[in-house]
Amino acid sequence: MKKSKILFIDDDKDFVEANKIILNNAGYEVLTAYDGKTGMKMAMSEKPDLIILDVILPDINGFSVCRELKEDTNLQNIPVILFTAISVKPGSYPENIGIQHKADAYIEKPATPEILLEKVNFLLTTSKPKPKVEKARPKILLVDDDPDFLEATKQILISNRYDVITALNGEEGIQKAKVENPDLIFLDVIMPGKDGYTVCYELRKNPQTRPIPIIMLTAIGQQL
């Protein structure tokens, strides 16, 4: 299983190393940067899963780095934890500034390993994109004795993301409706053997196929 990658940006090398050991032991891969500009470059090149960011840095302060990260469309979804030695309480200055710059969480220095790992685990769990579940395509049954018309209509429907089943006569259409249970049926009126009216009647008589909506296709100039 691939390890989550964390970028730790802080100018205190001893502090970084101590927290890196904690995170490594918890199963995370840790990248380090000791100033804001280097941290930004590493964020762009490495695309970490989470960034831990000190507020007070030698070049750019952590609030500004956080703002730049959140304004970059390639990086804005990476959760950012702000590390600060200033007390972080509801309504406090660092919290208000952090909210303005869209930080995802705050940790007050010094922090215990338990607090650090709790924040990291929570953000990595909640920020992971949920797998997309592709919806099943609606299934359409085309019943018509004209193979050229069937093929042309089928291609139009497929290009609009429908699954298409075809039948060349009424009896075949009835059987496929029972087996395939389509979401919609296009039914030609004039066909050899069972015409569209008969097919429609038999489908409506059967409890299994009765709920399926039917669109009648006709070259006759009348509304059905």
SULDA-V736119 format. One record per residue. N is the residue number from 1. PSI is psi in degrees with one decimal (999 if undefined). OMEGA is omega in whole degrees, -180 to 180 (* if undefined). D_LAST is the distance of its C-alpha to the last C-alpha in Angstrom with 2 decimals. Layout:
BEGIN
n:N psi:PSI omega:OMEGA d_last:D_LAST
n:N psi:PSI omega:OMEGA d_last:D_LAST
END
This chain:
BEGIN
n:1 psi:133.8 omega:-177 d_last:59.89
n:2 psi:133.9 omega:179 d_last:60.18
n:3 psi:143.6 omega:173 d_last:62.44
n:4 psi:140.9 omega:-176 d_last:61.24
n:5 psi:125.7 omega:-179 d_last:63.09
n:6 psi:131.5 omega:175 d_last:64.88
n:7 psi:121.5 omega:-178 d_last:66.55
n:8 psi:116.2 omega:-178 d_last:69.59
n:9 psi:109.8 omega:-179 d_last:70.92
n:10 psi:141.0 omega:-177 d_last:74.31
n:11 psi:-6.2 omega:178 d_last:77.69
n:12 psi:99.8 omega:-173 d_last:79.69
n:13 psi:-37.3 omega:179 d_last:80.04
n:14 psi:-41.5 omega:179 d_last:81.65
n:15 psi:-42.5 omega:179 d_last:78.89
n:16 psi:-46.2 omega:-177 d_last:76.23
n:17 psi:-40.6 omega:180 d_last:77.98
n:18 psi:-43.2 omega:-180 d_last:78.32
n:19 psi:-29.2 omega:176 d_last:74.63
n:20 psi:-41.1 omega:178 d_last:73.67
n:21 psi:-42.9 omega:179 d_last:75.52
n:22 psi:-46.0 omega:-177 d_last:73.67
n:23 psi:-39.9 omega:177 d_last:70.27
n:24 psi:-43.9 omega:-180 d_last:71.25
n:25 psi:-24.1 omega:178 d_last:72.39
n:26 psi:0.8 omega:175 d_last:69.03
n:27 psi:13.5 omega:-180 d_last:67.33
n:28 psi:148.6 omega:171 d_last:66.35
n:29 psi:132.1 omega:-174 d_last:67.13
n:30 psi:126.5 omega:172 d_last:68.96
n:31 psi:149.8 omega:-177 d_last:69.42
n:32 psi:147.7 omega:174 d_last:71.97
n:33 psi:145.2 omega:-173 d_last:72.65
n:34 psi:8.2 omega:173 d_last:75.55
n:35 psi:166.9 omega:-174 d_last:74.31
n:36 psi:-42.5 omega:-178 d_last:71.11
n:37 psi:-43.8 omega:178 d_last:70.76
n:38 psi:-39.7 omega:178 d_last:71.23
n:39 psi:-42.6 omega:178 d_last:68.78
n:40 psi:-44.3 omega:-180 d_last:66.10
n:41 psi:-41.4 omega:180 d_last:66.68
n:42 psi:-36.6 omega:178 d_last:66.49
n:43 psi:-40.8 omega:-180 d_last:63.29
n:44 psi:-40.0 omega:-175 d_last:61.70
n:45 psi:-33.5 omega:-173 d_last:63.01
n:46 psi:-21.6 omega:-178 d_last:62.77
n:47 psi:63.7 omega:-179 d_last:59.61
n:48 psi:165.0 omega:178 d_last:61.05
n:49 psi:-20.6 omega:-179 d_last:59.03
n:50 psi:148.9 omega:179 d_last:61.15
n:51 psi:129.2 omega:172 d_last:63.91
n:52 psi:124.6 omega:-166 d_last:66.95
n:53 psi:121.7 omega:176 d_last:68.50
n:54 psi:144.3 omega:180 d_last:71.85
n:55 psi:-42.6 omega:-176 d_last:71.90
n:56 psi:109.7 omega:-179 d_last:75.33
n:57 psi:159.8 omega:-175 d_last:75.57
n:58 psi:-24.8 omega:-177 d_last:78.22
n:59 psi:-63.7 omega:180 d_last:75.98
n:60 psi:136.0 omega:179 d_last:72.62
n:61 psi:157.8 omega:-175 d_last:72.13
n:62 psi:-32.1 omega:178 d_last:69.51
n:63 psi:-42.5 omega:-180 d_last:67.38
n:64 psi:-39.6 omega:177 d_last:67.04
n:65 psi:-44.0 omega:179 d_last:66.26
n:66 psi:-43.4 omega:180 d_last:63.57
n:67 psi:-44.1 omega:180 d_last:62.04
n:68 psi:-39.5 omega:178 d_last:62.01
n:69 psi:-44.1 omega:-176 d_last:60.39
n:70 psi:-16.4 omega:177 d_last:57.63
n:71 psi:-11.0 omega:179 d_last:56.99
n:72 psi:119.6 omega:-176 d_last:56.63
n:73 psi:-23.6 omega:179 d_last:53.01
n:74 psi:-15.1 omega:-174 d_last:54.33
n:75 psi:-12.1 omega:-169 d_last:56.59
n:76 psi:-20.3 omega:-180 d_last:55.12
n:77 psi:-2.5 omega:177 d_last:53.56
n:78 psi:122.1 omega:179 d_last:56.94
n:79 psi:141.8 omega:-178 d_last:58.37
n:80 psi:127.4 omega:173 d_last:61.76
n:81 psi:124.2 omega:176 d_last:64.55
n:82 psi:128.0 omega:176 d_last:67.26
n:83 psi:126.1 omega:-178 d_last:70.77
n:84 psi:144.7 omega:176 d_last:73.16
n:85 psi:-9.8 omega:179 d_last:76.67
n:86 psi:140.1 omega:-179 d_last:75.80
n:87 psi:127.7 omega:180 d_last:74.78
n:88 psi:100.4 omega:178 d_last:71.00
n:89 psi:159.4 omega:178 d_last:70.21
n:90 psi:125.2 omega:179 d_last:67.25
n:91 psi:-0.4 omega:-179 d_last:67.62
n:92 psi:163.6 omega:-178 d_last:70.40
n:93 psi:-52.0 omega:-178 d_last:70.83
n:94 psi:-34.1 omega:179 d_last:69.77
n:95 psi:-44.3 omega:-180 d_last:66.67
n:96 psi:-43.9 omega:179 d_last:65.63
n:97 psi:-40.9 omega:179 d_last:66.25
n:98 psi:-40.7 omega:178 d_last:64.53
n:99 psi:-41.8 omega:179 d_last:61.41
n:100 psi:-33.1 omega:-178 d_last:61.41
n:101 psi:10.7 omega:171 d_last:61.58
n:102 psi:34.4 omega:172 d_last:58.91
n:103 psi:149.0 omega:-176 d_last:61.20
n:104 psi:-24.8 omega:-180 d_last:59.60
n:105 psi:166.7 omega:-179 d_last:62.74
n:106 psi:143.1 omega:173 d_last:66.48
n:107 psi:129.1 omega:-180 d_last:69.51
n:108 psi:129.5 omega:178 d_last:72.89
n:109 psi:144.9 omega:-11 d_last:75.90
n:110 psi:149.0 omega:-179 d_last:77.54
n:111 psi:145.4 omega:177 d_last:74.75
n:112 psi:156.6 omega:176 d_last:75.12
n:113 psi:-34.6 omega:-179 d_last:73.42
n:114 psi:-43.2 omega:180 d_last:71.28
n:115 psi:-44.5 omega:180 d_last:69.92
n:116 psi:-50.6 omega:-176 d_last:69.30
n:117 psi:-33.3 omega:178 d_last:67.46
n:118 psi:-45.8 omega:179 d_last:65.43
n:119 psi:-45.1 omega:-178 d_last:64.10
n:120 psi:-49.2 omega:-179 d_last:63.52
n:121 psi:-42.5 omega:-179 d_last:61.73
n:122 psi:-48.1 omega:-177 d_last:59.50
n:123 psi:-38.2 omega:179 d_last:58.42
n:124 psi:-32.0 omega:179 d_last:57.88
n:125 psi:-44.4 omega:-175 d_last:55.73
n:126 psi:-21.3 omega:-176 d_last:53.59
n:127 psi:-10.2 omega:-179 d_last:53.25
n:128 psi:129.7 omega:180 d_last:51.98
n:129 psi:137.4 omega:178 d_last:48.36
n:130 psi:140.1 omega:180 d_last:46.06
n:131 psi:137.0 omega:-180 d_last:44.46
n:132 psi:130.0 omega:177 d_last:40.93
n:133 psi:112.0 omega:-178 d_last:38.45
n:134 psi:126.6 omega:180 d_last:35.66
n:135 psi:143.9 omega:177 d_last:32.31
n:136 psi:138.6 omega:179 d_last:30.38
n:137 psi:141.5 omega:174 d_last:27.65
n:138 psi:140.5 omega:-176 d_last:24.07
n:139 psi:128.0 omega:-178 d_last:23.06
n:140 psi:134.8 omega:175 d_last:19.85
n:141 psi:122.8 omega:176 d_last:18.99
n:142 psi:123.8 omega:179 d_last:17.57
n:143 psi:110.9 omega:-178 d_last:16.69
n:144 psi:143.5 omega:-178 d_last:16.80
n:145 psi:0.4 omega:179 d_last:19.34
n:146 psi:103.8 omega:-176 d_last:20.31
n:147 psi:-33.4 omega:179 d_last:23.23
n:148 psi:-42.4 omega:178 d_last:23.73
n:149 psi:-41.6 omega:179 d_last:20.21
n:150 psi:-48.1 omega:-176 d_last:20.65
n:151 psi:-42.8 omega:-180 d_last:24.04
n:152 psi:-45.1 omega:180 d_last:23.18
n:153 psi:-39.0 omega:179 d_last:20.30
n:154 psi:-45.2 omega:-178 d_last:22.61
n:155 psi:-37.7 omega:177 d_last:25.40
n:156 psi:-45.1 omega:-178 d_last:23.44
n:157 psi:-40.3 omega:179 d_last:22.44
n:158 psi:-40.1 omega:180 d_last:26.00
n:159 psi:-19.2 omega:177 d_last:27.50
n:160 psi:21.1 omega:172 d_last:25.66
n:161 psi:41.5 omega:171 d_last:27.25
n:162 psi:146.6 omega:168 d_last:24.62
n:163 psi:135.8 omega:-173 d_last:25.61
n:164 psi:131.7 omega:174 d_last:23.46
n:165 psi:145.0 omega:-179 d_last:23.33
n:166 psi:153.2 omega:174 d_last:21.99
n:167 psi:138.3 omega:-175 d_last:21.34
n:168 psi:-3.8 omega:177 d_last:21.37
n:169 psi:170.6 omega:-174 d_last:19.89
n:170 psi:-43.8 omega:-178 d_last:18.03
n:171 psi:-43.0 omega:178 d_last:21.32
n:172 psi:-37.6 omega:179 d_last:22.63
n:173 psi:-42.1 omega:179 d_last:19.54
n:174 psi:-45.1 omega:-179 d_last:20.01
n:175 psi:-42.4 omega:-179 d_last:23.70
n:176 psi:-32.3 omega:177 d_last:23.38
n:177 psi:-39.1 omega:180 d_last:21.04
n:178 psi:-40.1 omega:-176 d_last:23.84
n:179 psi:-43.8 omega:-172 d_last:26.63
n:180 psi:-20.9 omega:-178 d_last:25.42
n:181 psi:62.3 omega:-176 d_last:23.44
n:182 psi:164.8 omega:178 d_last:21.38
n:183 psi:-20.1 omega:-178 d_last:20.20
n:184 psi:147.4 omega:177 d_last:16.72
n:185 psi:128.1 omega:168 d_last:14.91
n:186 psi:124.3 omega:-170 d_last:13.11
n:187 psi:118.7 omega:178 d_last:11.90
n:188 psi:143.4 omega:-180 d_last:11.73
n:189 psi:-47.3 omega:-174 d_last:9.94
n:190 psi:108.8 omega:178 d_last:13.08
n:191 psi:152.1 omega:175 d_last:16.25
n:192 psi:152.9 omega:-177 d_last:19.56
n:193 psi:-124.8 omega:179 d_last:20.44
n:194 psi:120.4 omega:179 d_last:17.70
n:195 psi:176.0 omega:-175 d_last:14.27
n:196 psi:-36.0 omega:-180 d_last:11.45
n:197 psi:-42.5 omega:-180 d_last:10.36
n:198 psi:-43.2 omega:179 d_last:14.09
n:199 psi:-44.7 omega:-180 d_last:14.67
n:200 psi:-43.0 omega:180 d_last:12.13
n:201 psi:-45.4 omega:-178 d_last:13.85
n:202 psi:-36.3 omega:178 d_last:17.23
n:203 psi:-38.2 omega:-180 d_last:16.74
n:204 psi:-24.6 omega:-180 d_last:15.81
n:205 psi:-25.5 omega:-177 d_last:18.80
n:206 psi:122.6 omega:-179 d_last:21.15
n:207 psi:-29.7 omega:-178 d_last:22.69
n:208 psi:-41.0 omega:-175 d_last:23.38
n:209 psi:-5.5 omega:-176 d_last:19.88
n:210 psi:-40.1 omega:-176 d_last:18.01
n:211 psi:-12.0 omega:-174 d_last:18.40
n:212 psi:123.7 omega:178 d_last:17.02
n:213 psi:144.1 omega:-177 d_last:13.87
n:214 psi:131.5 omega:172 d_last:11.23
n:215 psi:120.3 omega:180 d_last:9.19
n:216 psi:132.3 omega:178 d_last:7.26
n:217 psi:128.4 omega:-179 d_last:8.98
n:218 psi:144.8 omega:175 d_last:8.72
n:219 psi:-4.4 omega:-180 d_last:11.30
n:220 psi:137.2 omega:-176 d_last:9.73
n:221 psi:66.9 omega:176 d_last:9.59
n:222 psi:155.8 omega:179 d_last:6.37
n:223 psi:128.6 omega:-178 d_last:3.80
n:224 psi:999 omega:* d_last:0.00
END
